[in-house]
Amino acid sequence: MSLTVTSIVRVAQRAIFDKDYQGKCSVDPAMLARIALPLKQRIRSAVREMSTAARIGPVDWERLVFDPIIAEFHIVEDLAVSVADAEYIVLIATVVILSHEILLLPAVNVDITTRGFLDRIFCDYICEPTISSKLIEHLKTEQQRLERADADINVLRATWRLLGLISHKDFRSATWSEDIPLTRDPADKDLVEASSQLPNSTDKCSPPSLTYPRDLRIEVFLKAGFSWDLDLVDCIVESEGLVVIKTCVGIYMQVEPGFVVSEVYGPSDTVTVKRHKGCETSLVGTIVVPPGYSFHGTEVEFVGEMAGDSGETMIETKRAVLNVSSGQYVVRRKNCHYSVLIESTEC
C-alpha cells in the first residue's frame, strides 16, 4: 500500500469504522477511487499553480488552496459511515496528501509560513489518537518501502516530515532556542562490507574500531547534484571492509560503496566525497562520533525529531539530509539556527 489518496481514505475509513461502528468494514475499492481521483487531481493542480508563487514569497495556503478544496466537498459515495464521518475521512485525506505535495516542493519554497500552516492543519484536524496511530503506522510502512526501493531523497524527506506532523512534533527550526537532550538506543553493530581504491597517502594511519556500541552514528543522505565535504581530515584508511575517513578531532566517516574520496594532501585537510559515475544511491556514509566528541553541521535548513518510537532526529542541510540515531546526544543550535553542534554524551 503506497501513499495515495485512496490509501489514506482507506486508512481513515477503517480507523473511524473500528472506533465508532459495529460489524465488518467493507467498502468497494472502485468507490474509493471515485473519491480519490478527483481529489488527487484537484490538490496537485492547486499545488502546481502555487509553486511558482512560492518561489517569490510566502503563500497563503489556507486561503488560496485548502479552504477552496474543502468547500467543494460533496460526498455521495457510501463509505459505511455517517455523512459527517465521510466528510471527515475526505478531510483527513486532503490534509495528508496536500501536505505531502507541499513538502515535495524544493526546500526553498517550504518557508516558515508554510511550515506553520502544515503544523496548524494537523493539530486542528488530525488529533484523534486512533486515527493518528493508524496514519503513523501506514506512513512508517510506506517509509520502509521507499527505503528498500532506494527512493528519491525528496520523497523520503516528505514522508519523514509527515510522520513528524502527524505525531505533532513540529519541524519549525526557528522554535528551537534551547538545548534538546535526546537519549537513544545503542548503535546497530552490523556492518556492511565495502571495497574501494584508497589513496597512497593513507598507509600511515591506523584504522579505528567500528563496533563501539555507545558511538553516535549520523547517516548522511546526499541530495542530487551535491558532494559531501569533511574538514580536519588526517587520513583515509580501510577498516573491516569499509573506507574510513579519520579526522584530527576524534570523529570519522564510513563511506558507502559507489562513492569516491579525494586525496589527503596534508594535516587537517578537507576531503570531498562524491558519487562515482553510475551510482544512484543517496546514502553516502555514516559519521561516527565517540562519546565526548561532537560534530558541527552547517548550512542547516531545519531540524526535527522524528515521530513515534524511532528515537531519531533528522537534520536537513543544503547538501544532505542527516539522520541522527543511536547512543546519547545533545543538539545545540548555533549561529541564528544556521548550524548545529551534535554532542555525543556518556549519559
N, C-alpha and C positions, 0 to 999 in steps of 0.2 A: 504494500500500500504506500503510495507516494504522497507528497504534499500537493494535493489538488483541492479544488473547491468541493468536488464530490466526496473526497476522503474526509475533509473537515466537517462537511454536513453530516456524513455518516457517523463520525465520532461524537459530534454534539448530539445528534438524534438519539443515539444509543445511551449516552450518559443521562440525558433528560428522561428517556423512557424507563431506564433501570431505576432511576431515583423516584419518579412520581407515578409510574403506571404499573399495572399488573399484566401478566401474560407474556407471550412471545413477541419480541420485536421483529417485525418483518416488513420491509419496505422495498418496493420494486426498484432495482437499480436504474431502470430507464426513467423512472420518476425523479430520482435524484439527479440524473443527467439533465433533465429538463429544467431543473432549478439551477444547476451548477453552470451550464454552458453560457447562458446569457449573463450571469453574474460575473463569471470569469472575463468575458469579453468587455463588459462594462468597466470593470476595475482596471484591466490592462490598458484600455483605451484612455481612461482618465489619467492614469499614472504616466503614460507615454506623453500625453499632452502637457502635463505639468512638469515633466523632467527638464524641458527646455527652460521654463521659467525658473526652475530650481537652480540652474547654473548662474542666474543673475542675482537672485536674492531669496530670502525665506518665502516659502509657500504656505498659505493658509489652507492646509489640507482638510481641515474640518469643514470650513465653509464652502470651499470650491469642489471638494471631491466626496468626502464622507457623507455629509448631510444630504446632498442630492441623490446619492446612491440609496441610502436607507429610506428616503422619501418616496422612492419608486417601488418599494416592496409591495407585492400583491401575490400572496401565496395561495394558489388554488389547489396545489397537489396535496394528496393525503400522506402525511408523514406519521400517521398513527398517534398523533398528539393533538392538543388543542390548537386553535388558530394562533393564540398568543405565544404558545411554546414554539410553534412552527416559525413564527416571525423571529423569535429569539434565536432559534437554530441558524437561520439565514444571517442574522446579525452577527453571530459568532463567526461564521464563515467569512463574512465581509471583513471583520476586524483582522482576522488572521491572515487572509490572503492579501488584503490591501497592505498590511504591514510588511508582509513578505515581499511584495512587489516594490514597495518604497525602499526596503533595506537592500534590494538588489541594485539600486541606483549607485553610481560612483559615490565613494565616501564623502567627497566634497559637497555633494548635494544633500546629504543627510546631516543638516546643521542642528544646532541646539533647539531651535523652534520645532523642527520636525521630530526630534527625539522626545521633546516634551509632549507633542501630540500623541505619539505612539504610547508613551507611558500612561497618558491620561485615558485613552480609549480602552486599554487593557484593564486599568484599575476600575474604570466605570462599568465595563460590560462583561468582563470575564473574571468574576470574583467568587463564583460558586465553587467550593472545593472539589466536588465530584467532577464537574466539567473541567476545571483546571488540571486535575490529576490525569484525566483521560487524554487531554490535549498534550500534556507533558510526556506521557507515555508514548503517544503517537509520534511526537517530534523527536524523541530520543531514538525510536526505531528508524525514523527517516534519516536522522543524522548518522547512525551507524551504517545504513545502506549507502549513503553518499560517501562516507569514508572508505568503505570497501570498494566502491566504484571509482575511487580517486577523483571525485567530482571537483569542479572548479572551486577555488578558494572563496570566491564571492558568494556562491550558493551555500557553502558550508558556513560562512560568516553570517549570512542572513538567518540560517537555521539556528545557530548559536544564540543570536540576538533574540529570536523569537522565544527560545527557551527561557532566557532571562526575563523577557517581558511578561510571559505568562505566569512566571513564579513571582512577579512583582519585585524582582531585583533589577533596578533600572541601570542603564548603561550611560547615564549622563556624566561625562568626565568632570564637568565643572562643579559637581556637588561633592567631589572627593577632596575635602580640605584637611582631613586628619589622617593619621597613620591607621592602617587597617590590618590587624594581625589575623592571619589565617592559618589554621592547623590542618595538615594534610597527611595522608597515609604514606607509608614507606614506598619508595620507588620500585617499580617492577624491575626485577633483576635479569629478565630475559633479554638477551642482546641479539641483534640481527647481524649476521655475518656479512661483511662487506669487503670489497677489494678495490684498490686504486693504485695509480702510479704516484709515488711520493718523490718530492724534490730531493736532490742530493744533500741539501743544506740541513736536513733534519736528523742525520745519523747520530749526532752527539746528544740528542735529547732523550731522556728515559721516559718510557710510556707510563701513564697513570693507571691506577686501578679503576675499573669501571663498574664495580659492583657494590660500592658502599651504600647501604640502604637509606642513610639519612641525608644523602646528597639531594639538593633541589634540582629538578630537571625541567628545562624550558624548551618545549618543542617549537621550532621555527618553521612556519609555513610561508614560503616565499610567494609574493604576488607576481603576476605575469609581467615580464619585461624588466624585472629588478634583479640585482645581485645582493649579496649579504656581506658586509664588511665587519671584521672583528679586529679591534685595536689591541695594542700592547702585546703582540704575539712574539714569543721566543722561538718556537719551533713547531714542526709538524711531524707526527710520528704515526706508526701503525700499531694498534693495540687490540688484541683479541679479534682480529679481522676487520677492525674499523679504522678509518683515517681520523686522527685526533689532532686538533689544533690546541696547543698549550699556550697560555698567556703567562705573563710575569706577575699577574695579580691574583693568582690562585684558581681561576676558573678555566675550563676548557670546553671545546665543542667537538662532538662526534658528528662526522659528516656522512650523510647517506650516499649510497652508490648512485651514480649518474650525475654527480657534481664534481667540478674541478676547483682546485685551490691554488691561488697564486703563490709564488715562492716567498720565503722569508729572506730578506737581504741584510738584516741586522737586528740588534736587540730592540725590543719594544716596537716592532714593525706592525703595519696594518696589512692584513691579507684580505683578499676578495674571494668569496665562494660564489660560483655561478653554475648554471645548468650546462651540462655537456650537450652537444648537438644531439637532438633526438630524445632527450629526457623530458618527460611530461609531468612527472610527479611534483607536488608542491612542497612536500616535507624535505627541507634542505638538510636538517640535522637537529641535534639536541645539545643545548648549552647546559653544562653541569656545574653547579655552584655548591661547593662543600660548605658545611656549617661554619659560620664566622666570616664568610666571604659574601660579596654582593655583585650583582650585575646591573649596569647602567644602560637603560634603553632610551633612545632619543626619537625625535620626530613622532611623538605619540599623538594619536588621534582620539582614542578613547580607551578606558579601562573598565572592566566589569567582571563580577563574579558570576560564573555560570550557574544554571538552575539545578535544582534537585540535589541529589546526594553525590554529585560528581566531585565536589570539592576542588574545583579548578577555577583559575582566573584567566580570562582572555584579555590580551593587550594588543590593540591594533596600532601599528606604526605605518608610516608612509610606504615602507618597503615590504613589510611582512605582518603576519598575524602570529603572535606568541601565545602558546598555550602553557600556562604555568601550573605544574602539578607536583605531587609527592613532597615528602619532607614537611618542614615547618618554615614559614617565611612571613615577612612583613613587606608590604608595598608602600613606598613613600612617593608622593607626588612632588615634583621639583619644577623650578623654572616656569611658574604660572601654568602648571599642568602639561608643559610641553615635553617633559621627560619623566621617567620613573626610576627609582632605585629599588631593586628587589633584593632584600637581605635574607640570606639563609640562616636560620637561627637554630639553636640547640633545643629550645623548648618554647 
